[in-house]
Amino acid sequence: MPSSPARLLVIAADAQFGRWLQHRIEASREDCTVTVVDFRAPEAQPGALTHQRVDLLLPVLSFAAEEGTDPAGTGWLRRLDVGDQCPPLLVVAEDGTELTAVQALRLGATDYLPRALITAERLLVSIEYCLHSPRALAAASFSAEEEQAPPLPRDLIPRYTLLQKLGESARATVYLAASAALGRNVALKVSRYSDDDNSQFAREYAAIGALSHPAVVDIYDYGLHDGREFIAMEYFPCGDLKARLQNPISESQSLDYLRRIAGALTVVHQAGIVHRDLKPANIMLRENGQVVLIDFGLAKNLSHHTHSTAVGVLRGSPYYMSPEQAQGADLDERSDLYSLGVIYFEMLTGERPYLGATALDVLRQHVESPVPALPPELSRHQTVIDALLSKFADERYGSADELLGALTVAACA
């Protein structure tokens, strides 16, 4: 599987079903970005697909019997040039039979799922299989040997010169960019074209604009250009806590990071803001070891009685989500403290406290499963872990300041 997020392309004539596939995948796999295109779009035609820079194709094909001719899905597969450069192919079949399943596999499909029988769990298992299939390896090898990364767009956002891509998600791409006006490099986050939420960057800008503190990322610019939101912010050459966790962190370092992150949350919470997406990837590191919170796109100002998340849509990482957030309940500062407890457990042990085959399984464990016990050699931290990861907000520390106080008392005991 690629080290950068796996790029999945869903091709569907039924836009609602295409979005269902997208939401199910993105809710369960942080390492995947999903694009949905209409079956009739030029980029969805068989002749164009082998040139798409994607890691998995998910066409929704009709195999309804047509007298005297192949089903439309079979004809589409015949026109697709499944060579070494073609990514794996996960066919979602409408009106198919066992015979059409065999035909699809013979014509190059890596896996085949009947739409009528599809579930979120079966979908994710099939995606995992396809992304690790021999065809995925062949396509990746071909891409590495035969293709070069496309040049960065020169005029994507005026006043910024793109230097390299730092990362991407389902909603945005982040570039390292040079700003002549500022005389420095910045992290430039640019949204994808969106039809459902074109205000997330504006919320982030508003949330951080009221804060000026070393523990919170500096925002330099925000705007809208050619249908895309962008936000220019402080760049951190030292990377994030997620990358730091790729190597073991000592017990003392874990405790130090806990204190620093709690101190940063104190600043945010005292401004009346709940982050709502606290995770290692959103905790940046400076050369002096200071931590900096970023990505306030899901942040909520407690003084505003509004909801920025649509009913039925959970946003944030399932691995770090509090029980109340998993259930769609109202949140306060104690939800961020729960997320901090998950991070602390991960720093101490190298493992997240709750794992599962699907996002729903992980969320269920946040709500129902007991707080896991630390290894015996780390048991002195169990009291803090238990308080941070309590299923009930009233049983957690009331604030980040209270947590810091408890840590000071424990250190002096």
Summary of the structure (lengths in Angstrom):
residues: 413
radius of gyration: 23.4
end to end distance: 48.0
largest distance: 84.1
contacts: 1260
relative contact order: 0.08
helix: 40%
strand: 20%
